[in-house]
Amino acid sequence: MKKRLATLAVAAVMAAGPVMADLVFPSLSYRTGPYAAGGIPFADGYADYFTLLNERDGGIGGVMTRVIECETAYNTEKGTECYERTKGEGALVYQPLSTGITYQLIPKTAADGIPLHTMGYGRTSAANGKVFSNVFNYPANYWDGASIAINYLLDQNGGDLSGKKIALVYHNSAYGKEPIRTLNELSNKHGYELLEIAVDHPGQEQKSQWLRIRRERPDYVLMWGWGVMNPVAIQEAANIGFPMENFIGVWWSGSENDVLPAGADADGYKALNMHNVGDDFPIFEDIQQYVVDTGKAAGAGDQIGTVLYNRGLYAAMLAAEAARTAQEIHGVGDITPAQMRDGMEALVMTEERMTELGMPNFGPEFSVSCENHGGSGQGKVQQWNASAGEWEILTDWITSDKEVIMPLVMEDSEAFAAENNIEMRCN
């Protein structure tokens, strides 16, 4: 009843007269550089969703949206410059799509009162809303991803990984190093041996790493890669005859761009995902009608329905739903960044709502709270079918091991709070 009354209040404000404002969603994109193959489809999906809302619905709550795109080339310094350049235009939330940029923006957004959404990347301990009031990483984070992969392997091995050898091939950056602590903790719990194998930026040369894998003969390989590193790794794995069904990437190592260069050699490769795949959702009919056919698509239209286009679409949908929630909470259409933060912290994603949006079962159900900015911590495992040229979902939602992850989140976030004199909230 409260939600309905709030919705009516927003409608009344909108009916009072034209609203000369817009809801600004910056896009710190990278359409250039060695990581452009991943950045382009995400940016396209992010922009197309807001275009759809404008063309079909007249915006969000009667207020039009505006996406400001700023090129970062996946460079931390450029990303910070983009933030400074755009924050004064009424920016409601930043999604930098870069762990390096995220680390730089955490203190800046806190000082400026602008929320930061790092969906499935960034600083994992930001899941603790008691410390990180302005940072959100729902529906899952890197430590969730590491645990989801191990839980999947446990299921494949009758619940027992003792004596197994698991290699982690990772991008030698803050991003790639994120899962190491969690995988080591899980190895203590489940008795597997962990091999850590770094790959330097951008990842085009990996022969020595895969020769080591051939020599060490791990049972499984996990990969935390991005950009050109991923297809190179898949091809090198094929070159040494490593079984693809035992090779699992994180959700940033599971796009079409990662597997297509290897052709048939990539068949059977697996990866995590935080949402479903393909274009068999009602929303894509609306995107075709209102965005593509009207010539308003952000890109060439060739990325629609791909994994990373869907991820950009998903990120935009979550941002739009948080903005809608903020409007309902505060009874206004033209919300502020502080009000947007409130909407993000009160966000509830149900299957019923995703179905209403034309995205049934697109992502997991979850809710956000003052304490929990990380969502449900769930993901799926997908597998590449080379002959069909598509990803196939293998599992239902797999939940991470919170008994292992939450103490790590609390330890890291509380240390950050102590170092930065941050007072705990949510009391």
N, C-alpha and C positions, 0 to 999 in steps of 0.2 A: 504494500500500500504506500509506504514511504517513497519507494522508487517511482511508483506511478505518479504520485503527487509532484515529485521533483521534475519528472518528465513534462508534466502539464505546465509547471512553472516556467521551464525553458521555452516551451511552445508559446506561452503567453508573451514572454519577452520578445520572441521572434515575430509574433503577430503585431506587436506594437508599432512596427515600422521597419524600414530597411536597415540592415546592419552594415555599416561601412567599415568592415574589418575582415580579417582572415586569420585562419589558424595556420601557423608557420611550422613546417616540419623540415629542418635541414637534412640534407643527404650528403654525408661526407663520403663521396664515391671515389672509385678509382677505375677509370676507363683506359688508363695508360699504364705502362710499366709491366714487369714480369708477373703481376698478380691480376692483370686486367681481365683474364678469362673468367675469374671468379667474381670480380667486382662488377662487371657489366650486367650480367643477368640479375644479380641482386638489386642493383640500382634501378633497372628497368621494372622489376616487380614492385619495388617500393613506390616508385613514381606512378605507375599505372593504377595502383589501388586508389590512391588519392584522386587521380583523374576520374576514375570510375565514380567515386563518391560525389565529386563535383557535378559531373555530367548527368548522372542518374538520380541523385538524391538532393542536389543543391547544397552539397557540403555535409557537415556534421552539425546536427541541431540547428540547421538553417544558416550556418556560417561556412563560407567557402574555405577550402584549404589551399595552401601554397607550399610547394616543395622547392627549397633552395638547394641546388646541387653545387657542391664545391669539390674540385678535383684534388685528391691527396696523393695519388700514385702509391698508396700504401706506405707513405713516408710519414714518420711521426712528427717531424718538424712542420711539414706542410699541413698535416692534420690539425695541429695546434693553431697554425695560422688561419686555417679555415674556420675554426671555432671562434677565434677572436674577431674575424671578419663578419661573421653572420649572427653572433649572439645578440646583437643589438636590434635585430629586426623582428623581435618578438618570438624568438625560437622557443618552442615548447618542450622539445626533447631531442637529445642527440643520440644517434646510433652510428658510431664510427667504424664498425666492421674491422677493427684492428685492436689487438691486445695492447700493442705499444702505444697507440694513440689514447686508448682507454686509461692507461696508467697515468698519462700526462693530464688527462681531463678530469680525473676524479677530484683532485683538490680544487680545480678551477670551477667546475660546475657546482661544487659544494659552496664555494664563496659567492658565486653568482646566483645561487638558488634555482638552477636549471636541472631538471632530471636527466639522467643518463641511462639508456637501456642497452645493455650488452648481452644480447640474446645468444646464449651458448658459447660465450667467449669472455675475455676480459679478466678481471680479478675475481676469482671464484668466491673468496670470503665475503664479497659484497652481498652475498645471499643473506647475510645477517643485517637486517634492517635496523637493529638497535644501534649499530655503529654507522652504517652507510645509509643515511636517511635519503639521499638523492640518487642512489645507484640501484638499478634493478637488473637481474640477469635471468629472469624467468623465460621459458618454462624449465630450463635445465642448464647446468654449468659443466665445465671441463671435468671436475672431479666426479660429477654424476656420470659423465660419458665414460670415464675410465672404469667406474664400477659397473655400468651397464654392460660394457664389453666383457668384463670378467664374469658377471652373472650369466651372460650368454654362454661363455665357454664352460662355466660350471654345469649349465644345463646340458651342454653337448657331451660332457664327460661324466654323467651320472652323479654330479655334485662333488667331484673330487679332482682337484688339480695338483695334488701333491706329486712332486717329482717331475712335473712338466716344466719346460723351459719356454718363456715368453719373451720375445724381443720387442722393444719399443724403438721404432725409427721415428725420430722427431726433428722438426724444424728447430735449428739451434738459435732460439729466440725466447723471449718471455712466453710467447704463445706455446711453443713446442715443449717447454719445460714444465708447464702447468700440471700435467698429470703425473709427474714422476713421484712426488711425495705420496699420492694416493695409491699408485700401483705398488710402491714399496710396502705401504701399510697392508694392502690386500695380500701381498705375497707372504707377509708374516702370518696372516690369518689362514691362508689357503695352501701354503706350502709350495708354491711354484718359485722358480728362479727367474729373476728379471734381468735382461740384458739391455743396457741403455746405449743407443747408437745415434749420435747426432749427425745431422746433415746441415751444412752451412748454406746460407742464403746465396742465390735463390734456389739451389737444389738441382742444378743441371748435371752435376758430376757426383755419382753415387757408387761407382764401381767398387771402391775399397770397402764400403759399408756392406754391399751385398756379397762380396767375397767372404767377408767375416761371417755373414749369416750362413753362407754355404758351409763354412768351416765349423761354426758353432752348432748348426743343425737344430734351431729352435723348433718346438712343436707348433707355435703360432707366432705371427708377427702382427703387432698393432702399429698403426701409423698416425702421427699427429703432423700432417703436412698441409701445405697450402700452395696454390699456384702451380708453377711448372714442376715443383718437387713431386707432386702426386703422380702424373703420368710417367715421369722418369722412373720413379720407384716401382710402379706396376710393371713397366717394361723390363727393368733389371731383375725383378722377381721372376718374371717369365723366363728370362735368359738363363737363370741358374736352376730352373725347373722347380721353383718353390710352389707348392700347391695353392692355387688361388683361393680355394674355399677356407684355407687357414690364415688368410691375410685379411685383416679387418682395419679399416680406416675410421677415424673420428668423423663427425658429420661435416667437417670442412675438407674431408678427403673422399667425398662420395658424390661427385657430380658427374654429369655426362662428359665434361671436359677432361676429367681424370682418366676415364677408361677408353674413350673412343680412339685416341692415338695408338693404343696397343692392339686395336682390332680384336680378332678372335682370341689373342693371348690373354685378354682381360676377363674372359668368361669365367664366372664363378667368384670373382672378387667381391668382398663384402664391405659394408660401411654402416655406421650408425646414422640415424636420422631423427630429428626432433619433430618431424611432421610427415604427412603422407606424400606420396609421389604421383606424378601424372597430371593430366588435364581433364580427368573425368569427374569434374565437380561443376555444379550449376553456375558458380561464379564466373567460370570461363566463357560461358555463353554471353553474360553481361559485358565482360571485358571485350569480347569480339564486337558486340553491338555498339557499345558506348565509347570504346577507346580505340580499338584497332580500325574498325570500319569508318570512323570519323577522322582518321588521320592524326589522332592525338597520342598514340603510343610513344613511350619514351625511347624505344629502340626500333630495330627493324622488324620486330614482331616474331623473329625466329627463335627467341628464347622462351616464349610462353609455354608453361607446363614443365619446363626443366626444373631440376632440383633447386638450383640457386635462384631462379626466378620465383619459384614457389616460396622460397625462404624470405625473399624480399617482400613478397605479397603478404606473407604471414606476419612479418615484423610490422608492416604498415597497418595490417588489420588490428594487431594488438595495440598499436599506438592510437589508432582511431577509436577503438573501444574504450581505452583509458580516457581519451578526451571526452567521449560521450558520457562516461561515468563521472568525470569532473564537472561537466555541465549539469548533470542531475544533482550532484552533491551541493553545488553552489548556486544553482538556479540562474545561471547566466550562460550565454552562448559564447561570448568572446572571452575565453578563459585566459588566465595568466600562467606562467611557468609553475608558480607555487601551487596553483589550483590543479594543474596537470599532474603534478607530483602526487597530490591527494587522490586523483583518479587512478593513477598507477598503483598506489598502495591499497586501493579498495577494489581493484579489478577482480572479477570473477568470470572465468570462461567455462561455460557448460556446453554439453553436446547440443542442448536445445538452442542455445544462442548461435553456435557455429552453423547449425542447420539453417537457422533464419538468415544467416549471412551468405548462404549458398556454399558453405564449406563444411559439410557434415563429416565428422571424424577426421578433420584435417590435422588437428593437433590434440594433445592430451587435455583433459579437464583439469583445471587448477584454480586456486585462489591465492591472492596476495594479501599480506597483512603487514602490520608494523614490524613484527618479528621476522617474517619470512618474505624476502624479496626474490627468492629463487624458484618459486613455483613447485611443481610436483617432482621434478628431478627424474623424469621418465624419457625413454627413447625407444626406438625400434631398430631392428637390424634389417638391412636391405641387401640384395644380391644382384649383380649385373648379369643379365642374360644377353650375351653378345649376339646370338642369332636373331633375337627379337628386337635388339637395340633399345632395351629399356631396363629400368630398375624394377625389381620385384620385392615386395615386402615379405619377409620371412616370419616375423614374430608379431605378437601383440605388444602393447606397451610394457616395457621392462623397467622396473623401479630400481633405483640405485640403493646401495647398502648404507642407509642413514646412520647405522650404529658406528660405522667407520668414518663417514664423511662429516657428520655434524660436529664431532669433537675437533676435527681439523679446521672446520670453518670457524668455530668459536675461538680456538687457539690463535689463529692467524688474525682474525678481525679484532679480538681483544688486545692483541699486541699492537695492532695499528692504532687502536683507540688510545692506548697508553702513550705511544710515541707522539701522537698528534693532539693530545689533551682533549679528546672527544668525550663528551659526557653521554653515557648510555641513555637511550630513550625507551619508550614502550612500557614504562613502569605504571 
